[in-house]
Amino acid sequence: MRARLQLDPEHGRLPERPKGADCKSAVTDFGGSNPSPATTWKARPRPGFLHPSPTLANVSDTITIRAATDADWPGVWAVLEPVFRAGETYTYPRDIREESARASWLGGEHTRVLVAVDAGPGDIVGTAKYLPNHPGAGAHVANASFAVAARAAGRGVGRALGQAVIDAARADGYRAIQFNAVVDTNVAAVRLWESLGFATLATVPEAFAHPTLGPVGLRIMHRFL
């Protein structure tokens, strides 16, 4: 079955951003209570996770995408660790420690994190994050990162996470998304992003030390929202 992105019919979409709200302030913590729509858009001290929210998308009958919670980190790390250790698609050190990975993936007070969950066993099979690509005058453009568990390959999880980030970033007031380092040899990712409307602005030659292929290019990819 081909995956199809669907917003949860009960809740429709993400909360609307109040007029005049800054896109950088669209982060909340998990304090344990559901905030009012006004406080949903108020920055909170603890970064990394969205406030508990309804399901953002249904990938299939068994996989859904939702905002991450504090309790999700072990599952998120289980997805990230083999990707980072392989060293074929990210510039993170291959021997990165879990605490450093957590700080990097969740770091920054304006980072928002999503997870794709297999409803059967309740396992996390993918994760994404987005945040301002630059502070200040560059904060209206988002940057985003994605990872999918090998066991979920071919189930449409990456595409659904990509579309969910596009929709959520647009709702938050971002005007574009920019990827700063798409490895040129990651053909599947390049094709996916192109199919979702991203264009390659430039390829930095030999900027990525691939563990088996040697120096390869890094693409800068971009799309307007």
N, C-alpha and C positions, 0 to 999 in steps of 0.2 A: 504494500500500500504506500502510495506516495504521500509524503508528509504535507500537510496543509496548515498554515498558520491561522489560528482562530482565536479572537479575543474571547475571554470568558463571557458567555451570554448574560450571566446574572449581573456582572459588574461593568461590562461594556469596555471600559478603557481606564487608563491612568487618570488620576485627578487633574482637573484643569489647573494651569498655573495662573495665579492671580495677576491681574494687570499690574505692570511695573515690577513684578518679582524678578530678581536676578537669577539667571540660569545656574549660577554657581551655588545658590542657596537651596538647591533641591535635594538635600540630603537630610535624613533623620536617623536617629538611633533606634534600638529596640529596647525602649524603656519599659515595655510590658503593657502599655495601654494604647488603644487606638486613638490617635490625635484627631482633632477636628480638621476640616480641610484647610483652615487658616494656618494651623501649626504644622501641617504636613509639609509645607514649603519653607519651614524655618530651619536653618542650619542648627545641628546639635553637636556636642563636643565629640561623640564617638563616631569615627569614620567607618567606612567599609560596607555596611549593610543598609539596605532600605528598611523603612518601617514595615512591619508585617502588612502584607497587602494581598488582594485577591490574586488568583492565577492570572498571569499575563497572556498565556497562549497555551493551546493544546496542540502538540505536535502530532499525536495520534491518540488512539483510545487509551494508551498506557503511559505516554510520556507527556508531561506538562512542564511549562516554564513559569517560574515564579521568582519573586524577590528572595534573596538569601536571608538566612537568620544566623545568629551566632552559632547555633548548634550544627550548622551545615559545614563548618570548616573541615572536619575530618574527611567528609565526602568530597569536598572541593579539592583538598590536598591529594586525595587518592586519584583524582583526575589529572591534576597538574603535575605531580611528581614524575610519572613516566615520560611525560612530554618534555619536561625540563631536563631530565636525565639523558634523553635521547639526543638533545642538542641540535636537532635538525630544523626547528622552526622558530625558536626563541633565542634571544641573546642573553638570557639568564645564565649564570655559571652552571655547568652541568652538575656540580657538587653542592649546589645551594642548599642551605639548611632550612628546615621547615619553618622556623621562626622568621628567617629572612624572607622566605617566600610569602608567608602570611602578611608580613609588613608591606611587601611590595605589591601583592595582589589587592590588598585591602587599603593600602596606604593613601593618604590624602583625604582631607575632610570632605571632599566633594565626589569621592568615588562611589559609584553605585554598582552592586553586584547582583547578578542573576544566576539561577541554577536551573538545569533541566533534570527532572526527577522521573525515574521509572516507577510508576505507581504500584506495580506488582510487588517487588521486593522493597520499594522505597529508596532505592539507590540513586545517588546523584550520578548522572552520566554525561554531564556537560556543565560548563560555567562560562560566564562572560562578565566583563566589567567595562564601564565607561566613565570618563572623567574629562575635565577640560584638558585640551592638548597643551595649552600654555596658560599661565595665570594672567590676570589683568586684561590687557587689550586683546589677548588671544583666547580668552575664556569662552567665547561664543562658538568655538569649534571644538568638538569632542574628539577624544582618542578612545579606542576600544581594543580589547584583547579577548580571545576566545580559546577554549580548549574542549575537546570532546573525547570521552573514553573510547579506547580502541574497540571495546565490545559493542559500542553503539554506532560504529561507523556504518554508513549506508542507510541510516534510519531517518535522515532529514534533520538531525539535531542541530548541526552546525548552521544550516540555512535558517531554521526557526529561531535560533539564538541571534543570528545576524539581523533578521527582520524585527525581532523583539527589541533589540538595542536601537535600531533605526527609529522605530515607533516611539520608544521611551525617550530617546534623546530629543526627538522633535517635540514631544509633549513638554519636555523640560525647558524648551526655549533655545536649544542649540540650533545653529544655522547650517552646520555641516559636520561631517565626520572625516577625520584624516587618520590613516594608518601610516606610521612612520617607518616601519621595518617589516614588510612582507617578503619573506625569503623567496627569491626568484624561482628556485627549484621546487617550491611548494605549489605545484601546478594545480592541485585540487582546490587549494585556498584561493589562488589567483582567479580561477574560473568561477568559483562561488562568488567572490566579491564583484567580479565583473557582471555576473548575472543579477546582482542586487544593485547595480547602478554605479559602482565605483570605477574610476578611471585611473590609470597609472600616470602620474605627473612626471616622474623621473625614476630611473633605476641607477642607484649608486653602484658602480662596478666594484666587484671583489670586496664588498664591505662586510660580508658574513663568512666566518670560517666554518664551513660545513665539515662535520667530523669525518665524512668519507669522500666527499667530492672536492674538498679544498675550498679556496675562496670563490664565492658566488655573489651575485648581485642582491641588493636589497631594494625593493620597490617602495616608493611613496605613493599611496593610493588615496583617493579623495572622492567624496560625493556631497552635493548640496542636499539639504533637507527641506 
